[in-house]
Amino acid sequence: MVSSPPSQLACGSSSDSLSDAEKGMYDSSLELMAPPPFAYVAHKRDLHITTELAPVSPVHEGITPFSSVPQLSLSLPAASRTKIAVDADKLEAVVKKPPPPKAKVSRWILADLWFNTYRKFFTFVTLFNLTGIILAALGRFPYAENHLGAIVLGNLLTAILFRNELWMRFLYIVAIYGLRSWAPKRIKYAATSVLQHVGGIHSGCALSGAGWLIYKIVDIIRYRAVQHKAVIVSGIITNVLIIVSVLSAFPWVRNTYHNVFEKHHRFIGWLGLAVRIQPTTWMFVVMGNAYDIKVGEWRADAHTLLSAQEFWFASCSVLIPWVTLREVPVEVEIPSPKVAVIRFQRGMQQGLLGRISRTSIMEYHAFGIISEGRKATHHYMICGVQGDFTKDLVANPPKTLWTRELKFAGVGHASAMFKRGIRVCTGTGIGAALSTCIQSRDWFLIWIGSDQERTFGPTITGLIKAHIEPERMILWDSKKRGGRPDTMQLLKDTWTRFGAEVIFITSNMQGNDEMMQGCRAAGMHAFGTLWDF
């Protein structure tokens, strides 16, 4: 067993180091400021690392995958029985073989985390609509016979609604201001879970809408002798487009062929609704309702159109979000080949995310927003190099980008509901976490990364040093400390000492799963990262 000396963190950086960081020379030995003793409380113990390499996480925009660094584990000596305060930068790393076995997680916890609120929403919506389709096929659902188009578009546009910035911001405002002052924590946890997992409604309604659309075209083809050919043709085209959009959103396609997902689901689906599918779908269902098969004539009067539920569903849900679309000037800082830091005009609330693109209608990517507050002059996005889009940001920094000025709320926005909390993140996850800790003194930051100051540059480190007190943060540099910490021990000690009510996690898939399982087993309420943008 070989013992390495404790690492000493630099309390500042020279002007030369900042200059090097701006040039992308991120392989320096400088680190961020270490927290005082309050920042880490633990049992006195030896710190062990294993040489097992962490697997690479799935590619995801805005999240830094695990690098192949040693994993740390903490063991408690039998003789130690007293808690003492330990300065995080005085922990020692020692090599131990073979690695200790991982703590077993109960099957109940694994099942509960898997069947989360997202899957509950998806299951309920899908089964509810499937029941309706069966009843309609048996002739026991009269509303479906008269307003089948409304049901189709109702599902599809409800799916769009729960990806609508304005609607989601409204739901967050109701939850935050309606529950913050009086509601018990159990209700706040439930509300936060619902807000975080509304993607299950989006997916369930989209799949159900496609199912009703297939049922509608089958019903029309059955009575094709009395139907107009234009209705049949538009229905077949719409079915093909909607099915392609739904299939491209399946997790295997989305994670393995991300560009296919971008171009087919987001463009043909919700990004292209204003120019391609939605007019086709809207035209199909409205034409189907406007054509009177009893007399073989079109009801083409204005009253028929304006009184159609489908018309108002389409107008309200699809057109409103695009009103705020703008091409805005940006400044791009490249502190290292791994990261692009984009600066935008005006300040923002905490917990928001923004979608950006080089074009007005294709390939929008979501990133967390860093801002000092509403009255600030700028806000920032950290874009970790993952796919073609982020690589191009580093290789060819843009002067302008397309974005919707009305940003959408991430789960971090719900932090305003709670009195005190912990924001833990790894790598570029700092982009989604930092604003909460900057704008509220009641939130504690734990940031685990590799050579953060060199990798992320002076702008991000400057914001941290200027707005977060040392006693409210733990910045763990895994490169200089020889590996990752025992994250669960950090969370447990900080939870107790800081008096936290909730933990928000932004990490890669493996790190997120480990922390969520550990927090659930320890009885700490946590909300993890989603890959559903």
ABEGO torsion letter per residue (X at the ends): XBBBBBBBBBABBBAAAAAAAAAGBAABABBBBBBBAAABBBBBBBBBBBABBBBBBBBBBGBBBBBBBBBBBBBBBAABABBBBBBAAABBBBBBOBBBBBBBBBAAAAAAAABBAAAAAAAAAAAAAAAAAAAAAAGABAAAAAAAAAAAAAAAAAAAAAABAAAAAAAAAAAAAAAAAABBAAAAAAAAAAAAAAAAAAAAAAAAAAAAAAAAAAAAAAAAAABBAAAAAAAAAAAAAAAAAAAAABAAAAAABAAAAAAAAAAABAAAAAABAAAAAAAAAAAAAABBAAAGBBBABAAAAAABAAAAAAAAAAAAAAAABBBBBBBBBBABAABBBBBBBEBBBBGBBBBBBABAABGBBBBBBBBAEAABABBBBBBBBABAAAAAAAABBBABBBBBABBBBBAAAAAAABABBBBBBBEAAAAAAAAAAAABAABBBBBBBBGAAAAAEAAAAAAAAAABBAAABBBBBAAAAGEBBBAAAAAAAAAAAAGBABBBBBBBAAAAAAAAAAAAAAGBBBBBBBBBX
